[in-house]
């Protein structure tokens, strides 16, 4: 096949050659295989089902009384009436009999004994009228039922013995040791002949259709495929050269002589297109597929997950079978997600220094953040929704509103269902099956309506109750923390230290990230008009994530996450978080406990823990909650946090929340000193002990600019934030202090 494609001059020839070979192989395969498959798959189940039906009535009417016998006689009459009128002629007698002979045992009713038939029911003396030709066949029955065989009837009726089939179904009542049986002889010659004729006609028709299809393939390929593809490819090439070009109406080309000097724009383009056809490739479909792939990739990258619904909805919107005008303003849908804002700190200074080159810096940072978030998120849930200059909105999509509720309901059903069944419960269920059948439908409908009302009312859902949410949230946090580590490991980012415009050529510049996280619901959809739309998420939780990011600078930390995210994390992850404060965020009346995952880059050699993309992918796939105690990046970025510091800090925060501000200020200063001591002793920064910096830095009265700057750099930002807040109020809480304060930073 590949050799034929290479030798073909055009796609039309290639289609003809390839499909000719395939058609020939298909014809040979069908002619060979169809009779074989028909012998296995073409089973006629009419007679077995016929026997089974009569046997079920035989078993059900097993009692020997007048009522049962009357019902059995009527059942046999109706059963014979159906079997006698199945169209299946016997040549010699010209009858329509399908059932040639039948016997039902045991003999227990008077109508069975009156003609000494030993259970043979194919007779015309049981009160039911049958056509005379049917009775003629049934009258040929032998006196001894044992002699009623396919050979016996084949010889009498002059038909193929293989066309007469015998079916027997027997059951034994273990209590009475009574055998119930139905024995049946049927004539299936007509069905066999019909199958052979049908297969012959089917094979002939398929052969004719395939040959006809091959004959018209070349013309159809040119008319329906090649012509439109060439025109579409011309449009793609035109817009590739000039994206702002106006659509050109397709005109029917006029005949022109070879020596004509008339030149118009379309003619010039056609000739240029034909001359460059070899560069475009022999197969127009390949070019079209490549172009569509690029367009789809651009749509995916521009609109992300939130825009997927816009694309799919518009592609599916049809009117009279035709796609109608593009409408981006389709209704949104409610989803659950974890939201993360990542921003480059002090971006204004970098913008003024780098000017146009700031785009390169942003893209270097974006590559790391996008890669790590996508890598560590569960499945494909982690995506960048928006690139907002120096900030990125990362969305870890949990699922649609209805979808999440339904999955939680199914999981609940699985957890609280039981597979333990006793013989007694099985018996009771068997007995109650009839009653349940009448009430089950109504109960199911009630449950469905209740569930539907539950979903439609928008009843709030506790995300922490979702199965698997802990690993989902852990992965979301890991993606952002790995982004932090990647920033200080990536060579392209580190090269910016050497840029004279940023670091004066002495490596004084570092990219600082601010990260905020929140979790909850959002409306996913498109915002804008026919001129410009953006696929986005609208929610107070998106705003909360943005405010968490902005507040991280106030607390002097890299990452700040809300109580909503903390509740979703696994216990090992929660143990690594530090509760910083309890606040009212601007625009919200709900008290929020805010947390951080301590992350420090000064003095941490993240490049020592560099992994190839393949190795990093393996690490992400092998996630377990143990990663919080084993991952080298996570351990390194919070190596400066000691147990003594955490105890002292928690003590100070508790005093602060309890309104004991004087004690809280003293305790938090001790915690800050412990942090500075750890940083100096562990060698996170280089300094000369002979200069006495380690003594002056602990002198609170020393207001030297260099010392104060070093104290801020080495100490704990959260301690300073709370101390400053309390000192601005002279260390005295307000009378209505309830352990929560408004967060002024928006």
N, C-alpha and C positions, 0 to 999 in steps of 0.2 A: 504494500500500500504506500509506504513512504517513497519507494522508487518511482511509482507511478506519479505521485504528487510532484516530485522534482522534475520529471520529464514533461509534465503538463505545461502548456504555454499559458493557459488562463484557468481561472477557477471553474469555469464551465466544463472544460475538458476534464479537469481533475474530478469533478463531481460525476461526470458520465462514466469515467473509467472505474472509479472506486465503487460506485453504486451498481454498475453492471456486474462486477465480481461478487458483490454482496448479494445481489438479487439471484444470481445463479446458485450460489451456495445456499441461499434461503429456500429456493425451490427444491433443490435436492434434499435438504434436511426435512422439509415439510412432507414431501412425498414418501420419504423413508420412515419418518417417525410417527406420522399421524395414525396409521393403522395400529402401531404398537401402543401408542398412548390411548387410543380409543378402546382397545381391549382391556386396559386397566381402569380407565376413568369412566368409560361409558356404561356403568352398571345400572341395570333397570331394577329399581326397588319397588315397583308396583306390586308384584306378587308377594314378596316377603312382608310388606306392610299389610297387604290384604289378609294374609294368613295370621299375622300378629293381631290384627283388629278382631278377627273372629275368635281367636284364642282368648283374648282379654274378656270378651263377652262370655265365653265358655267358662272361664274361671269365676267370673263375677256371679253367674247364675248357676252355681254349683248345687244349690239345694233342690231336692226333689219334691216340689209342691206345685200346685196348679198355677199359681201366679208366675213362678219362675219359668215353668214349662211354656206358658203362653207367651211370655216375653221372649224366651229363647226361640220359639217358632217364628215369631214376627221378625226377630233379628236375623235369623237364617234366611227368611224370605227376602228381606231387604238386601241382604248381602249377596244372595244369588241373583237378584234382579240387576244389581250393578255389574256383577261378573258376566251375566248373560248378554249384556248389551254393549260390551266393549267391542269396538269394531276390529275384528281380526278373523277374516274369512278362512274357512277350511275348503279347499278346492273341490273335493268330491261331493260334499254335502251342501256347499254354498251357504254356510251358516255363519252367524256372527258370534259364535260361542268362543269366549276366552277361557272360561273355566270348563275343562273337559270332565273332571271327576273330582269329588271332594268327600271327605269323611270326617265326622266329628264324634269323638268319644269322650266320656262313656255314654252308653245308651241308658237314659234314665227317665225319659218322658214318653207318654203314650204315642205321640205322633211319630216317635222314632221306632216304636215297636210294631206299628200297624202294618207295615209292608215288609217286615223281616229283612230290613236293609242292612243290618249290622252297622248302623251309624252312617251309611252313605246318604248324603243330603242332596246330591244332584239327581233329583227326580221331579217329575211334574205332578206328583200326587199329594203334595203337602198343602194344597189349598191356594197356591199362588200360580197364576197363569203365565206361561212363557210361550214364546214363538214356537211353532211346530218344528222348525228346523233345529232349534236348540234342543227340544225334547228328543228329537231323533238321535242326536249325538249322545245325550245322556242315557238313552235306552240301550246303548251299546255296552253299558257297564257290565263287567263280568260278575257272575254270581258270587265268586270268592273274591273279597277285597284284596287279597294278597296278589291276585293276578292283574290288578290294575296297575300297569307299569307303562312307562313311555314307549317301550317296544310294542306293547299290545295295541295302543292307540295309533302309533305310527303305521303299523301294518294295516289296520282297519281303515284309517283315513287317508292312506297313501301320502303321507307327508314326512319330512325329515325327522328322524328320531332325535337329532340334536336340538330341534326346535321345540320339543316338549320337555318341560322342566318340572321336576317334583320338589315340593317344599313341605317340610314337616316341622311342626313346633310342638314340643311336649313339656308338660309340667306335672310334678307329683305333689300331692297334698300329704305332707309328712304326718299329719294327725290321723287321717283316715286311710293313708296308704292307697289313695285313689289316683289313677293316672288320667290326666286331661290332655288330649292331643287333637290336633287338626292336621290332616294330610290333604295335599292339593296337587293336582296335575293341571298345568296351564299350557296353552299353545302360544308360543312366542315367535313363530316363523315370520309372521308379518312384520314384527318389530325388527327382526334381524335383517330382513330384506330392505326395510326402510333405512336402516343405518348404513348399509352398504351403498345404496343409491345416493343417500345424502353425502357421504364421504366422497364419492366419485364426483358428484356435482360440485362440491366445495373445492376439491383439488383442481378441477377444471376451471372454475371461476377464478381461483387465486392465480393460476398460471396465466390466464388471459389478462387479468388486471396487472400483474407484474410486468408482463411483456408490453402492455399498453403504457404503463408508467415509465418504463425505460425509453419508450419512443418519444414521449413528450417531455422528458426531464430536461433535455438541453434547451428547448424553447422556453419552458417555464422558468428555468434557472436564469436565463437572460432577461426575461420579461419581468419576473417577480423579485429576483434577487440581485443580479448583477447591475441592472440599470439603476434601481434605487440606491444600492450601496455606493455606486460611483458618484451619484449626486450628493449623497450624504457626506461622502469623503471630501468632495469639493467644498462643501460648506464648512466642514471641520478645518480644512487647510486654510480657507479664507479667514475664519475667525482666529486661527492660530497666528496668522500674520498680522491681523489687525482686530483686536478684541472689540473695538468700538465701531466696527463696520456695520452699516445698516443691512437688514435682511434684503436679499435680492430675489425678486419674483422669478421663478423658473419660467422660461419661455421656450416654445417649441423651436428648435434650431432650423434655420432656413438653409436650403442647398446653396452651396457656393462653389464656383469654379476653382480649379487649381491655380489659375493665373489671376484670380481676383485680387485687387489692391485694397478692397474695403477692409478696414480694421476698426472694430469696436472693442470696448472694454471687455465684454464677456468673451469675445472671440480670442482676444489676446490671452485672457486667463485660461481658456480651454486649451490653447496650444501650449502654453507654459506648463499646464497641468499634465498634458500628454507627454511632453518632453521630459518631465521629471518623474514619470510614472515608475521608471525602473528604480529610482531612489526611494519611492514610497512603498515598493514591494509588489509582488505579483498578486497577492490575495487581499482584496479590498476589505474583507471581513476582519482580517487581522488588524488593520489600521483602525477600523471602526471600534473594535473591541478595546484596543489600546486607548483610544480617545475617551471612550465611555468609562473605562476603568479610572483614568486620570480625573475625569469630571466627578465621578462618584467618590474618589478619594478626597478631592477638594471639598465636596459637600460634607463628607464625614468629618474632616478636620476643621471646617469652618463652623459647622453647626453642632457637632458632638452628639452626645446621647440625647440631649433635650430636643435637638432638631430632627432626630430619627422619626418621630411621630409625624412631623410636618411633611416630610418627604413621603412616607408610606401612605399617609392620609390623602395627599393630593394625587398620588399615582393611582390610588384605588377609587377616586371620585370620578364617576362616569355618568354620562347622560345620553340615553339612546345608544349605548354601546360605544360612544366616543368620549375621549378624555376632554373635560371642560377646562375653562381657564384656570390658571394657577391661582390659588387662594391661600396665602400664607397665614391668614388670621383665623386659623381653625381653633376650636375650643381646646383649652388646656386640660390636663388631667392631674389629679392629686397623687403624689408619690411620697414615699418615706425614704429618707437618705441621711447620711452623715455629711456635713458640709465643712470644708476647710478652706480658709483664705491664707494664701502665702504671698508675702510682699517683700520687696527689697527695701531695706531701711535706708533713710537718708538719700532717697532717689533724686531729690532736687539737686543736691550737690553734684551727683554723678552726671545728671543731665546737662548741667551747665558746663561741666568739665569736658565731657566727651562729645557733646553736640550730636551729630548724626551717628557717631559710632556707638552711642548708647544702645542702639538696636541690637548690635552684636552682643553686648553684655547681657541684655534681657534674654536674647535667644539662647545664650549659653546656660543661663540659669533655668530657663524654661525647659530645655532638653533634659536636664537632670531631674527637675521636679516631676515633669510628665512621665519620664521613664520609670522612676521609682514608685510613683503612685500607681501606675498601671501594673507594674511588676508585683507589688505586694498586696494590691487589692484582691479580694476574693473573686475569682472568675474574671469577667470583664467589667466589674462594677465600678472601678475607679477610673474616672475620666476628668480631663480639664474641660470645664464648661465655658469659661471665659478667660481671655487674656486682657486684663484691664491695665495696660501700660506696665507699671511696675508690680502689679498684683495679679494673682491667678486664683480663680474660684475652682476648687477641686470638689467633685461630687462623687460620693460613694453611694451609689443608688441601691437601696434595699429592694424596692419593688413598687408596683402600682398599689394604690390604696385597697381596691377590692382584692387584688391578687394576694397581698400580704394577709388580709383578714381570712381569706379562704384557706390559705396554706396553714395558718395558725389553727383554724378550726379542724382541718384534716389531721394535723399533728396531735391535737388534743384528743381526737377520736382514737388515734392509734395508741396513745399512751394509756388511755383509760379503758380500752377494750380488752377482753380476756378470751384466750383461746381454750381455757379449761372447760371442758364439757363432760358432764356425767351422763351415765346411761339414762338416769331419771330425767334430767333436763332435756335430753334428746327426745325421749318419749313424750314429754309434755309439749315440746315444740311441735312434734309430729302431730299430736292430737289437736293442737291449737292452730295448725296451719290454715285450716278452712276459715276460722274466725279472723285470723290475722290477714288473710288475703282480702277480706272485705274492708278491714279498717286500716290496713297498711298504707293504701294509696292516700287516704285522707290525712293520716298522720304525717306521711312524707311531705304532703303539700303544706301542712301547717308548719313543719320544721323549715321548709324552703322559704315560706313567706316570712317566718321570724328572722331567718338568716338574711333575707333580702332587706327587711326593714332595718336590721342591725347595720348593714352596709350603707344603706341609703341615708340613714340619719347622721352619718359621719361620726359615730361614737368614737371617742379617742381610744387609742391603742397604746399600751405600755410596751415600748420597743424592747425593754429588757426581758419581756416574757416570750419573745420569739426564740424558737430553737435555733441554736448556732449563731446567735447574734454576738456572743462574746468573741469568737474567732473572727467574725466579720469586723467588729470594731477594733480588735487588736491589730488586724492587718491594715486598717485605715490609718491608725496612729503610727504603725511601723513605716508605712509609705512616706509619711511626712518626716519622721525622724531619720529615715535613710536618706531623704532628700537633704536634710541638714548635714549629715555626714558627707554626702556626695559633693556638696558645694565646696567643702574644705579638702576634698581629695582630688577633684577633677583638675586636670592639668590646664585646660583652657581657662578655667576660672582663676587658678593660681597665677597664670601668666599676666593677669590684669594687675597684680601687685607691682610688676615691673614698669607699668605704664606711668610715665612721668606726670601726666595730667592728673592722675589720681593719688599716687603715693610719692610724688616728688622724687621718684627714682630710688627710694630707699626701702621700698616694700612696706610702707606704712598703711596701705589700703587693704581692707578685707570686705568681702561681701557679707552683709548682715541680713539675716532673714527674720521676719516677723510672721508668726503662724497663729491662727485662731481656729477653733473648732466648736461646732455645735451639732446637735442631732434633732431630727423631728420631721414634720411634714412640709411639703412645698407643692405649689402648683407649677407643673412643667408644661411649657408651651412657647409660643412665639409672641413677641411683642414688637409692634411696629405697624407699618402700612405697606401698600404695594410698592413703595419706593425703597424702603429699607426695613428689614426685619432682623431681629436677634432672637435666637433660641436661648431661653434662660429659665431660671427658677425664681419664683416669687414667694417669699415666706418670711415671717419674723425670725425663723431660725437661720436663714441666710444672713439677715442683718445682724443677728447675734454673733455669728461666726466672724463677721467683719469687725464688730465691736471688740470681740475677744482679741483679734489680731492687733487692733489699735491699742488696746489696753496693755498688751504685752510689753510695750515700750515703757509704760508708766511703772510696771512692776519690775522692769529690768530683766525680763526673761525672754527667751526665744519663742517659747510655745505656751499658749494659754488656752485651756479648754474648759468648757462649761460642765456643770453637774450632770447634764443630760448625756454627755459623752462618757463621763466617768462611770456612770451607772451601767453602761453597756460593756465595759471592759472586763476581762477575766481577772480573777483575784491576783495572780502574779503581776499583772500590769497595774492594777490599782495600788498594790503595795509599793510600786516605784513612783507613784505620783506624790506631789506635795500640795496639801491644801493651803492656799495663800490667803484667801480672804472670802468674805461673804458680802455680796454687793447687790444693789439695785442697778441694773443696766439702764441707761437712758432710754426712755420709751417703753419701759417695762416695769410693772409693779410686783413682779415675782422675784423673791430673794434667790440669788444664785450663788452657790459655792463654786469658786473658781480654783482650778488646779493647774499645775505645771509639771512637765517632765524635765527635770534639770538637764541642761545640755550646754556644755562648754567646749569651745574650740581652741582657746588659747592654751598652748602647751600640749595639745593632743595631736599626735601624728596619725591622722586618719589614713594617710597613704600607705602605712604599714599593713592595713587590713584590706587593701584593694582586692577586688574580685573581678574576674572576667564577667561579661554579661551572661554567659552560659552558666557559670558557677552561681551568680546571683539569682538567676531564675530557679536553679535547683534549691537554693536556700529558701526562696520564697515558697516553693511548692512543698517543702518539707517542714512548714511552720508547725510548731507546737507551743503551748504556753511556756515551756521551759526556755524559750528563746530570750525571755527577759533577764534570765540569769546566766546565759551562756554566750550571747552574741557579742563579738568583740567591739563593734561600733557602739552598741548601747552601754556596755560597761565602761568604755573609754570616755564617752561624753559626760558621764555623771560620776567619774572617779573622784571628783573633788568633794562629793557629798558624803560625809561621814555619819556614822550612827549618832555620835555625840552632837553634831550640828543639828540633825533632824530632831532629836529629843529636845534640844534647847529651843529650836524654832517653833516646834509644836507647842511647847510650854508658853512661849511668848504670844503666839497667835491665840491660844485659849484665854490668856489673861486679857488680851486686847478685845476679844469678843465678849468677855465677861464684864468689860468696863473698868478693869484694873489697869489703867493706862500707864501710870507711873511705873508699876512693876513690869508691864509689858515692854516699855521703852528700854528699861535696863536689861531685861532678858533678851530682847531682840538685838541689842548692841553686843551682848555676849555671843549670841549666835553669829552675828556678822564678824566678830573677831575670830571666832573658831573657823569660819570660812577662809578669812585672810590667812590665818596661820597654816591651814591645810594647803592652800595654794602656794605659799612660800616654801613650806617644808617639802612638798612633793615635787618642786621644781617646775611648776606650770609656767613660771616666768623667770627670766634671768635677771639677776641683780647682784650688786657688789656688797657683801655683808660689811665691808670696812666702812662704807658710807653711812652706816647706822640707820638705813631706811627701815629695817625691821623694828626699830625702836620708835622712830618718829611716826611711823604709820599708825601706831596704836595710841598716839597722843591726840585725843579728841580736840585739844585746844590748839593744835597746830593747824593753821589755816593756809599754809603754803599751797599755792595752786598745784604744784607738781605732786605733793603728798595727797591732797584731796582727790586729784584725778586718779592717782594710783589706788587710793582707798576705794573709789567708786568702781574701778576696773577689776580689782581683786575680790572685793566683798560681794555680798548677796544683795541683788537689786530689790527683792521682795522685802527684806528687812529694812532697807533704807526707805522704801515706799511707805510702809506702815509707820515707821518712826517719824517721817516727815509729816504724815497726815496727823498724827497725834500731837506733835510739837507745834504745828500751826494752830492747834486749838488749846495750846498751853497744857497739854497732858490731862485735860479734864473732859470726859465725855458729856454729851448733852443729857438732859434729864430724861428724855424719852429714848435713850439709847437701847436698842434691842439686839445688838450684835450684828448689825448690818448697816452698810453705808451706801450712799449713791456713788456710782462710778462716773466721774465727771468726763472721762475721755470717751468720745464717741467713735 
